[in-house]
Amino acid sequence: MESGPAIFAATVFLLFGAALLTWTGARAWRRAPVAEGVRHAVAVPVAVLAGAVSLALGAWCLGQV
């Protein structure tokens, strides 16, 4: 990858992953619904997995620079 697009993609993935994990943690801490209409026991792990995958993709993009 070219360094410019790789850095941009990494930044987007890292910011999204960090924001999703922070938001999910705050919602789970307050026992508020993470996703409307979805059970808490299903929504939290799926959101955490999505945030972790996003962080991993961001790290991978930075590794390609």
N, C-alpha and C positions, 0 to 999 in steps of 0.2 A: 504494500500500500504506500501511497505517497504520504509524506509526514503530515501535511496540512489536514487532509480529510481524516487520517487516523487519529490525530489529536482531537479534532472536533467530535468524531464519533465516540472516542473514549470519554471526553468530557460530558457528552450527553448521557451516555450509559451510566457513568459514575454518579452524576447528579440525580438522575432518575432513580437509580438503585438506592442511594443514600436517602433521598426524600421518601421513597416508598417504605423503606424499613423504619424510618423515623415516624412517619405517619401511622403505620401499622402498629408499631410499639405503643404510641400514644393512645390510639384507639383501643388496643387490647388492654392496656393498663387501666383505662376507665371503664372497661367492660361495655364499651359502645360498639355498635355494629361496624364491622370492617367493610362488608359489602351488603347492601340492602337485599333482603330476601334469601340470604345464604346463612346457614348455621355458622356460629362462631368457630366451632371446632374444624370446619372445613375452610373457611375464609382466611383465617390467620396463617395456617401453614402454606396455603397457595400464594398468598401475598408475600410471605417471607421467602418462599422459593423463587418467586419472580424477582424480588429485590436482589437476592443472592446471585441469580443468573445474570442480572443486569450488571452487578458489580464485577462478576467474573468476565463478562464480555468487555467491560471497560478496561480491566487489567490486561486482557488479551490484546486489545487494540493498542494499548500503550507499549506492550511488548513487541509489537510489529514495527514500531517507529525506528 
